Amino acid sequence: MYLHGCNYPWSTDGTTVYYGMDFGANVWGSHLGVSTRRGAVAQDFADMAALGFTAARWFLFCDGRAGIVYDEAGVAAGADAHLFTDLDAALEIARDVGIRICFVLFDHRLLFTGVRETIADPVTGALLEGRLPEGRVRMLLSPAGRDALMTRVLEPLVRRYGGSGERADLADSVLAYEFMNEPDFVIEEWERDLSRHVARPLPFEVAGELVSRLSDLVHTHSTALTTMAAARLHNLWAWDDDAFGLDVLQVHSYPDTKHPERDGDVFGAHAATLGVRRPVILGEFPGDPEKHPEGASPPAWTLDEYLEFAVASGYSGAWPWSFSGTDAYGHLPRDPLKRFAKRHPELVNPRARV
């Protein structure tokens, strides 16, 4: 199995970056989801298909700012009224161009200090914007909070797009579910990688329980895969435990030539040498070595080289960051993708313009 995909982490109209706002109403009281911007998102997917992509990795709830209704204690009360309208639209768009979606349910920023929240004034009832000093970690630390998240939000979501769900016609368009993007930065025991923005980290035992429960849920009600990504190569092994029920692993690779101690460079390493039994996707890597954050010094590996390396070295895909181009890594260069489609027509979307 080789999945030729890319990261479409969130959409943009060139002015607004819709991080966490593609699905459902948001904490500012507005709804800017996919269904309100369907034509623009459909054009993005048509462009991705034309470049040959068959998979797209798309963040769903991000830091929890949209799509979920919370009660007074910050526990998930259910999906918001617009969530499934936006998800239906997204999956219909993807289906129509032959792309399958890997939904990343949460970003690790869910646990960052200062996550936005809407708070009702107890006297006037006016909605005020607040900041959560510990992010939404309490929802995950509490057994009742985890149960509520699973039963009130994630189970209805997975069931809807399962084989017997209300939108079973869209089941094939869901490639995979991923509980959290790069949890390396919020895991309590992983002190080497723990972000300074996390006031209260998540024990690995709790993270593992959430991943296991999601895998059980998905495998019971859906034909989709489950996956988790390691932001650091040295943490990849942790997700290979059978208890988590994962079908495929991801490793993200942003090595820095000036700081090699931060992470190993996966480039040049065959997938079979990574010390895990499950298939591995190179889930994130810089699409253009000339574009990167100030102060970063990525290796000079080009998109051509990464894609050919992944095919030749036993990976199940190589998904560059990012099609949306909303950060310092910029947009993906298109010529290498066209060359890849010409060299490997059997791996790419039939809509690819060679």
PyMOL commands that set and color helices and strands:
alter all, ss='L'
color gray80, all
select helices_A, chain A and resi 34-36+38-50+83-96+108-111+137-141+143-160+168-173+183-185+204-221+233-240+242-244+271-273+303-312+334-343
alter helices_A, ss='H'
color red, helices_A
select strands_A, chain A and resi 5-7+55-59+68-70+76-79+100-107+115-120+127-132+174-181+225-230+248-252+280-284
alter strands_A, ss='S'
color yellow, strands_A
deselect
rebuild
show_as cartoon
